[in-house]
């Protein structure tokens, strides 16, 4: 009960909602005719509103909201938030980031930690940052990053022993973090990379607590805060050292960091803006990439492996695909066009378990959604989980069916119905990189291993900022694959 109340307050803080008692202010009356607010979802209890429902059964609660309307009002604590419940309205919100800007305490706290970075900055600062950073994620860079991933897969899965349960989420986190750091900095020595990984783990594991508790507590000199500050300072210093080295050495590096360092924006010289990323901006971006990139990638892979282990026919079909294309070898970037089922499995896993299961926006002016008035300063929530589990968006949504993505263009699917990477101008900048990486890892594992669920385990989504599988343990069995000459695609 105590735990429940605390989390109820945390959710309320997290979502930072606006009390809906000033809908008919003078300025709005000028802008739009008086009309009723969106329907309120029943079941709000005094003081907590719907926080307990979100806490106790978040996924059935989110999935139930479309029953009450296309836009609904939920109460989180004493405040209201507006949830968009159709794919079309979600696209409308995500397309118009001038009106529905990034905001809410989650982003505000993230900005305290990472500074103003691509993921946290408001609309006014976004376009310049995106123009500077986008080229680093261009498709032409993917073979390079793909190679960094391939190097890291074997180091981890070679430690597996046939028949012995393994903590798949931890292993996927190791692969995702080593891959991203290696793609970012090709000149990192192994021990520096491991130190950065360890510091990043400390920071990431503390993130959720720091986002949810009042700022004052984050400033107290207690052991957990000191550990966090030291890890963050070491990471900042290491990235600063790497920047300085790069600025002075004449060697060209083919990596993501080099793309950020040399990026120039011809439109970025107006006002206080410069045409390049400053040292502080570079540090902020690198830490943001670690935070946004590692957990979501590893959780998506872990969910995909859980789904394969619990759906033997799909795992069998995947083995057929990788047998033909990889013949027992790990996958490379060039193999991907011939691994369509692998990509569909990733898309379907991210549909069923979108790791960013909800996000918030804050209205910068009075707006309308489906003819309902939404006041300025209101919190608007979109939820990929809610949309992905709706019958009207995806037929038989609770069924794991990778074939539903037949003919879809990655990563948005037919008619843009996959919201796992968001949409619009704030869509994940690394969606194709993430799809490339996850497909390479999944195919390489399937090429050599069969996965079974460990008996007695109960997998469930853990409620946090990212949707991760809690309690997942799988038993890998080494497959007997006849290693043939690999299919040539030249
Ligand atoms: C399977 C893996 C991933 C998933 C499911 C994912 C999901 C998302 C989602 C849903 C958003 C939009 C959030 C919103 O609308 O508020 C987003 C944004 C973002 N993601 Fe990812 N992401 C993944 C991997 C990565 C990786 C590997 C990186 C970096 C290397 C990354 C960097 C970012 C950044 C910088 C943004 C902010 C973009 C902007 O506002 O312009 N993500 N991601």
Boltz pocket constraint, residues with backbone or C-beta under 6 A from the ligand:
constraints:
  - pocket:
      binder: B
      contacts: [[A, 118], [A, 119], [A, 120], [A, 130], [A, 180], [A, 288], [A, 289], [A, 290], [A, 292], [A, 293], [A, 294], [A, 296], [A, 297], [A, 300], [A, 350], [A, 355], [A, 356], [A, 359], [A, 360], [A, 419], [A, 420], [A, 421], [A, 422], [A, 423], [A, 425], [A, 426], [A, 427], [A, 428], [A, 429], [A, 430], [A, 431], [A, 433], [A, 434], [A, 435], [A, 438]]
      max_distance: 6.0
